[in-house]
Amino acid sequence: MMAGPTDRDETTVEQRGGQPAGSQVLMADGTWKAIQQVAVGDLVLSPQPDDTVLVATVAAASQRTNHPVYRVETMGKSLRSYRCSGDQILPVLVWQTHRQQGRRPGRRELRELSVQALLTRGSVFQRRAQIFSTPAIELPDADLPVHPYVVGVLLGNGCLLPRGTRHRVEVAMRRRITFTRMRRCGAQLGQMRYRHGAYQASVVGAYNGLVTQQPYYGEGSHTKFVPEVYKRASLEQRRWLLAGLIDSDTAMPICFRRRHANWWKTSSISSTPSAAGPRCGC
């Protein structure tokens, strides 16, 4: 289990290299700030290769111009992209072979290599190397107006567009269990009906008025967004939102994933589902 940033004392973390202007830095309060706006004395979250997250104080900041920028891209299903300078140090997991009694078992070791040093290695080394990625980061619980699971379902497959003067949120699902989970999370739903191959229900009562006051109400399928307060919520709350998206029977558009790329990296669902959360995708 990942250790959260509980130590608020000043921590010194040596950092070499740099990222281009516009790169987002995760601050200690859970907000994102452009790297050129980070100043000396700011508190930032610094993920470590051992899955711990330190709260570090920026001791110095500098800017360079006319410096080459490299793009590091991963292969496979992760499809991560990382832009940095050539002297940026990357924690890399590499496979090593050691002779033991005539056998050569494989073992992964953590090394720190600059981007330029990584480019000098052979193609086999580059294919086998795995770049350390940021683990899911724990933040304090946020005071959320609507349960994150309900928000995830609405963003995934809810109709948030008003029809004339009628302001009512409707949800269509292929599985009835999703409506049951929404009710358990406090949502007030009307009578469920089966039409056009899906179960449909409307959000009713005071809960409907609460949802229509949220900033994502009135957005279409390709313009829906995750409010900032949910991005800065705790890890458990962010997992609830992801569970709602998964249970909504729909695939998130590419534009949605790109729009929330940074939040997506810090909200990944662990391989072991939380006991308090729903069983996603069942």
Backbone hydrogen bonds in HBPLUS format (Angstrom, degrees):
<---DONOR---> <-ACCEPTOR-->    atom                        ^
c    i                          cat <-CA-CA->   ^        H-A-AA   ^      H-
h    n   atom  resd res      DA  || num        DHA   H-A  angle D-A-AA Bond
n    s   type  num  typ     dist DA aas  dist angle  dist       angle   num
A0006-THR N   A0004-GLY O   2.87 MM   2  5.69 126.9  2.16 112.7  96.6     1
A0085-SER N   A0018-GLY O   2.90 MM  67  5.52 146.2  2.02 157.3 156.4     2
A0023-SER N   A0020-PRO O   3.18 MM   3  6.02 157.9  2.23 142.8 145.0     3
A0035-ILE N   A0023-SER O   2.76 MM  12  5.52 145.1  1.88 161.4 173.1     4
A0025-VAL N   A0033-LYS O   2.81 MM   8  5.25 157.5  1.86 142.7 150.2     5
A0033-LYS N   A0025-VAL O   2.95 MM   8  5.25 152.5  2.03 141.5 150.5     6
A0045-LEU N   A0026-LEU O   3.09 MM  19  6.00 172.6  2.10 151.9 152.6     7
A0027-MET N   A0031-THR O   2.81 MM   4  5.44 172.3  1.81 172.7 173.6     8
A0030-GLY N   A0027-MET O   3.11 MM   3  5.47 163.6  2.14 114.5 117.5     9
A0028-ALA N   A0043-LEU O   2.96 MM  15  5.36 156.2  2.02 129.4 125.2    10
A0037-GLN N   A0034-ALA O   2.86 MM   3  5.40 154.7  1.92 117.1 125.7    11
A0038-VAL N   A0035-ILE O   3.30 MM   3  5.33 159.1  2.34 101.8 107.9    12
A0042-ASP N   A0039-ALA O   3.18 MM   3  5.82 163.3  2.21 136.8 137.8    13
A0041-GLY N   A0058-VAL O   2.80 MM  17  5.10 159.1  1.84 139.6 146.6    14
A0058-VAL N   A0042-ASP O   2.94 MM  16  5.48 165.0  1.96 159.5 164.5    15
A0044-VAL N   A0056-ALA O   2.87 MM  12  5.41 165.7  1.89 160.9 164.8    16
A0056-ALA N   A0044-VAL O   2.86 MM  12  5.41 155.0  1.92 163.6 166.4    17
A0046-SER N   A0054-LEU O   2.74 MM   8  5.05 163.8  1.77 157.4 161.1    18
A0054-LEU N   A0046-SER O   3.05 MM   8  5.05 172.4  2.06 131.9 129.5    19
A0048-GLN N   A0052-THR O   2.81 MM   4  5.40 158.0  1.85 173.5 167.6    20
A0051-ASP N   A0048-GLN O   3.05 MM   3  5.63 142.8  2.20 129.2 128.4    21
A0070-TYR N   A0084-CYS O   2.71 MM  14  5.45 168.0  1.73 176.8 173.1    22
A0084-CYS N   A0070-TYR O   2.96 MM  14  5.45 155.0  2.02 148.4 156.6    23
A0072-VAL N   A0082-TYR O   2.60 MM  10  4.91 172.5  1.61 159.6 159.7    24
A0082-TYR N   A0072-VAL O   2.74 MM  10  4.91 143.7  1.87 141.3 153.0    25
A0074-THR N   A0080-ARG O   2.94 MM   6  5.33 157.3  2.00 151.9 157.1    26
A0088-GLN N   A0085-SER O   3.21 MM   3  5.41 163.3  2.24 110.3 112.9    27
A0116-GLN N   A0086-GLY O   3.12 MM  30  5.21 154.8  2.18 150.7 143.4    28
A0115-VAL N   A0088-GLN O   3.19 MM  27  6.05 130.6  2.45 148.8 162.0    29
A0090-LEU N   A0113-LEU O   2.75 MM  23  5.42 173.1  1.76 147.3 149.5    30
A0113-LEU N   A0090-LEU O   3.11 MM  23  5.42 164.1  2.14 150.5 147.8    31
A0132-PHE N   A0091-PRO O   2.93 MM  41  5.55 176.5  1.93 163.5 162.6    32
A0092-VAL N   A0111-ARG O   2.69 MM  19  5.22 172.0  1.70 164.8 166.8    33
A0111-ARG N   A0092-VAL O   2.79 MM  19  5.22 168.0  1.81 154.4 158.5    34
A0093-LEU N   A0130-GLN O   2.69 MM  37  4.94 176.8  1.69 152.8 153.1    35
A0130-GLN N   A0093-LEU O   2.82 MM  37  4.94 158.6  1.86 144.7 151.9    36
A0094-VAL N   A0109-GLU O   2.93 MM  15  5.48 164.3  1.95 156.3 157.6    37
A0109-GLU N   A0094-VAL O   2.85 MM  15  5.48 156.6  1.90 154.4 161.0    38
A0096-GLN N   A0107-ARG O   2.67 MM  11  5.26 164.5  1.70 153.2 158.6    39
A0107-ARG N   A0096-GLN O   2.95 MM  11  5.26 141.5  2.10 146.6 157.3    40
A0100-GLN N   A0103-ARG O   2.84 MM   3  5.23 157.0  1.90 145.4 153.2    41
A0103-ARG N   A0100-GLN O   3.05 MM   3  5.23 164.1  2.07 111.3 115.2    42
A0118-LEU N   A0114-SER O   2.92 MM   4  6.19 148.7  2.02 147.7 156.8    43
A0119-LEU N   A0115-VAL O   3.07 MM   4  6.35 144.1  2.20 144.8 153.7    44
A0120-THR N   A0117-ALA O   3.24 MM   3  5.27 136.4  2.44  94.9 106.4    45
A0121-ARG N   A0118-LEU O   3.29 MM   3  5.50 154.0  2.36 102.2 109.7    46
A0126-GLN N   A0122-GLY O   3.09 MM   4  6.39 159.3  2.14 149.3 155.2    47
A0127-ARG N   A0123-SER O   2.97 MM   4  6.14 150.3  2.06 145.0 152.4    48
A0128-ARG N   A0124-VAL O   3.12 MM   4  6.30 153.0  2.20 147.4 153.9    49
A0129-ALA N   A0125-PHE O   2.96 MM   4  5.98 137.4  2.15 145.9 157.0    50
A0150-VAL N   A0147-HIS O   3.08 MM   3  5.45 118.7  2.47 108.1 121.9    51
A0151-VAL N   A0147-HIS O   3.09 MM   4  6.44 158.0  2.14 152.6 159.5    52
A0152-GLY N   A0148-PRO O   2.88 MM   4  6.09 155.9  1.94 146.8 152.8    53
A0153-VAL N   A0149-TYR O   3.06 MM   4  6.38 155.8  2.12 148.3 153.9    54
A0154-LEU N   A0150-VAL O   2.96 MM   4  6.20 162.8  1.99 152.7 157.5    55
A0155-LEU N   A0151-VAL O   2.86 MM   4  6.04 158.1  1.90 152.8 158.8    56
A0156-GLY N   A0152-GLY O   2.94 MM   4  6.01 144.3  2.07 138.9 149.1    57
A0157-ASN N   A0153-VAL O   2.84 MM   4  5.95 169.4  1.85 158.1 159.7    58
A0158-GLY N   A0154-LEU O   2.97 MM   4  4.05 138.7  2.15 122.5 119.3    59
A0159-CYS N   A0170-GLU O   2.78 MM  11  5.23 172.8  1.78 165.2 167.1    60
A0218-GLY N   A0160-LEU O   2.70 MM  58  5.23 139.0  1.87 133.8 144.5    61
A0163-ARG N   A0166-ARG O   3.16 MM   3  5.24 150.6  2.25 157.9 155.4    62
A0166-ARG N   A0163-ARG O   3.04 MM   3  5.24 159.2  2.08 126.6 127.2    63
A0203-VAL N   A0169-VAL O   2.84 MM  34  5.45 170.3  1.85 163.5 165.8    64
A0171-VAL N   A0201-ALA O   2.88 MM  30  5.52 166.0  1.89 170.1 174.8    65
A0201-ALA N   A0171-VAL O   2.99 MM  30  5.52 152.7  2.07 156.6 164.2    66
A0173-MET N   A0199-TYR O   2.74 MM  26  5.14 159.0  1.78 153.5 159.5    67
A0199-TYR N   A0173-MET O   2.58 MM  26  5.14 153.3  1.65 174.1 167.2    68
A0179-PHE N   A0176-ARG O   3.04 MM   3  5.57 127.8  2.32 112.3 123.7    69
A0180-THR N   A0176-ARG O   3.35 MM   4  6.77 154.9  2.42 147.4 154.6    70
A0181-ARG N   A0177-ILE O   2.98 MM   4  6.28 155.2  2.04 149.4 155.3    71
A0182-MET N   A0178-THR O   2.98 MM   4  6.24 150.3  2.07 144.4 152.8    72
A0183-ARG N   A0179-PHE O   3.00 MM   4  6.27 157.2  2.05 149.8 154.8    73
A0184-ARG N   A0180-THR O   3.04 MM   4  6.32 153.1  2.11 144.4 152.0    74
A0185-CYS N   A0181-ARG O   3.07 MM   4  6.29 131.1  2.32 137.1 149.6    75
A0185-CYS N   A0182-MET O   3.10 MM   3  5.06 132.4  2.33  93.7 107.0    76
A0187-ALA N   A0182-MET O   3.01 MM   5  5.44 158.2  2.06 149.4 142.5    77
A0186-GLY N   A0183-ARG O   3.01 MM   3  5.14 159.5  2.05 110.4 112.5    78
A0204-VAL N   A0188-GLN O   2.96 MM  16  5.69 159.9  2.00 138.0 144.6    79
A0190-GLY N   A0202-SER O   2.75 MM  12  5.32 156.6  1.81 157.4 165.3    80
A0193-ARG N   A0200-GLN O   2.92 MM   7  5.30 158.0  1.97 149.8 157.1    81
A0200-GLN N   A0193-ARG O   2.69 MM   7  5.30 162.9  1.72 160.9 166.8    82
A0195-ARG N   A0198-ALA O   2.93 MM   3  5.59 157.6  1.98 170.3 163.9    83
A0198-ALA N   A0195-ARG O   3.12 MM   3  5.59 149.7  2.21 113.2 121.6    84
A0208-ASN N   A0205-GLY O   3.12 MM   3  5.57 132.1  2.36 106.2 116.9    85
A0210-LEU N   A0206-ALA O   2.97 MM   4  6.27 146.4  2.09 144.1 153.7    86
A0211-VAL N   A0207-TYR O   3.00 MM   4  6.29 157.1  2.05 149.0 154.0    87
A0212-THR N   A0208-ASN O   3.00 MM   4  6.22 161.4  2.03 151.5 156.4    88
A0213-GLN N   A0210-LEU O   3.26 MM   3  5.38 149.3  2.36  99.6 108.5    89
A0214-GLN N   A0211-VAL O   3.05 MM   3  5.40 166.2  2.07 115.1 119.3    90
A0217-TYR N   A0214-GLN O   3.15 MM   3  5.67 161.6  2.19 115.6 121.3    91
A0219-GLU N   A0216-TYR O   3.32 MM   3  5.78 149.7  2.42 135.5 133.3    92
A0223-THR N   A0220-GLY O   3.24 MM   3  5.29 160.1  2.28 104.8 110.8    93
A0230-TYR N   A0227-PRO O   3.10 MM   3  5.62 136.7  2.29 110.7 121.2    94
A0231-LYS N   A0227-PRO O   3.36 MM   4  6.77 143.6  2.50 143.5 153.7    95
A0231-LYS N   A0228-GLU O   3.06 MM   3  5.08 124.5  2.38  96.2 110.9    96
A0232-ARG N   A0228-GLU O   3.18 MM   4  6.49 139.9  2.35 148.2 158.3    97
A0233-ALA N   A0230-TYR O   3.34 MM   3  5.00 162.8  2.37  99.9 101.1    98
A0238-ARG N   A0234-SER O   2.95 MM   4  6.23 156.8  2.00 152.5 159.1    99
A0239-ARG N   A0235-LEU O   2.94 MM   4  6.15 146.7  2.05 144.2 153.5   100
A0240-TRP N   A0236-GLU O   2.99 MM   4  6.28 146.2  2.10 143.1 152.2   101
A0241-LEU N   A0237-GLN O   3.16 MM   4  6.49 154.2  2.23 144.3 150.0   102
A0242-LEU N   A0238-ARG O   3.05 MM   4  6.34 158.1  2.10 145.2 150.9   103
A0243-ALA N   A0239-ARG O   2.82 MM   4  6.02 150.7  1.91 145.5 154.1   104
A0244-GLY N   A0240-TRP O   2.99 MM   4  6.33 149.3  2.09 146.6 154.3   105
A0245-LEU N   A0241-LEU O   3.06 MM   4  6.41 151.4  2.15 146.3 154.0   106
A0246-ILE N   A0242-LEU O   2.92 MM   4  6.20 157.0  1.98 149.7 155.8   107
A0247-ASP N   A0243-ALA O   2.90 MM   4  6.07 158.9  1.95 148.7 154.5   108
A0248-SER N   A0245-LEU O   3.30 MM   3  5.26 155.1  2.36  97.8 105.1   109
A0256-PHE N   A0253-PRO O   3.06 MM   3  5.26 128.2  2.34 100.4 113.6   110
A0257-ARG N   A0253-PRO O   3.23 MM   4  6.67 155.7  2.30 150.9 156.6   111
A0258-ARG N   A0254-ILE O   2.97 MM   4  6.23 161.5  2.00 157.2 162.4   112
A0259-ARG N   A0255-CYS O   2.99 MM   4  5.99 149.2  2.09 137.5 145.8   113
A0260-HIS N   A0256-PHE O   3.26 MM   4  6.43 140.7  2.42 140.9 149.4   114
A0264-TRP N   A0260-HIS O   2.86 MM   4  5.93 152.4  1.93 148.6 157.3   115
A0265-LYS N   A0261-ALA O   3.13 MM   4  6.38 146.9  2.24 144.7 151.8   116
A0267-SER N   A0264-TRP O   3.33 MM   3  5.25 166.5  2.35 104.1 107.1   117
A0277-GLY N   A0274-SER O   3.27 MM   3  5.25 142.7  2.41  96.3 106.5   118
